Amino acid sequence: MILALLSDIHGNREALQACLIDAASHGAEQYAFLGDLVGYGADPSYVVETVAGFAAKGAIVIKGNHDVAVTSPLRGMNGHARHAIEWTKDRLSEAEKAFLEALPLSASLGDVLFVHGDASDPAGWIYVMGPHEAERSMRATQYRVTFSGHVHRPQLARMPLKAESDLGSTRSATPVARLVHLLERDMKWHAVLGSVGQPRDENPEASYALYDDAAAALTFMRVSYDIAKAAEKIRAAGLPPALADRLFAGH
């Protein structure tokens, strides 16, 4: 089965559409959305409705911190993020908010765990920034492969199964886009997918991944999309211009 993995869409309609078209062209049979459907971008309703449609067909969908912020008191967000969340609240229907509120913090499929941040504390929204955080996340779960988002920069970490008791055994690296990474079965893996709607690795192309569970093969994908259109919508909506500008730079 080919599984398409998408995270941190952040209300970016154009990026989501481009990734879904690309995933379908590569034979995606199942989909997983790893949180932060909303925030920052100008099309939150479209994104939520689109993902809800996939969920109705069996897609895996979990919540991220921006999704939680729509229906809960705001905590720990910077000014631009707060502005975008308050704006988003007024653009979502009650049904769309209820969909976000009902999403789980994590989900699993076979030997794979899906979570927005660190699996050791899904509700803590801990960033997996490097091998230390990846190791903590992997040690907290029995699943062989963990997929997450939240960081907006792709990353792939591994830890030998036989060395689970040895601290510091984890290694991580920035994955090469469109290169097939075989997730050897004698290892535990933690993959950070990057962001569909607001990449922050100095590459403005939308980021998602494809996972072939039969072959244990993971491919990080980058997709061009109409950044100018997405940015203009942000400006026209009266959202902070910096949210539009950063799309062009990928940071």
Buried (B, 14 or more C-beta within 10 A) or exposed (E): EBBBBBBBBBBBBBBBBBBBEBBEEEEBEBBBBBBBBBBBBBBBBBBBBBBBEBBEEEBBBBBBBBBBBBBEEEEEBEEBBBBBBEBBBEBBEEEBBEBBEEBEBBBBBEBBBBBBBBBBBBEEBBBBBBBBBBBBBBBBBEBBBBBBBBBBBBBBBBBBEEEEEEEEBBBBEEBEBEEEBEBEEEBBBBBBBBBBBBBBBEBBBBBBBBBBBEEBBBBBBBBEBEBEEBBEBBBEBEBBEEBBEBBEEBB
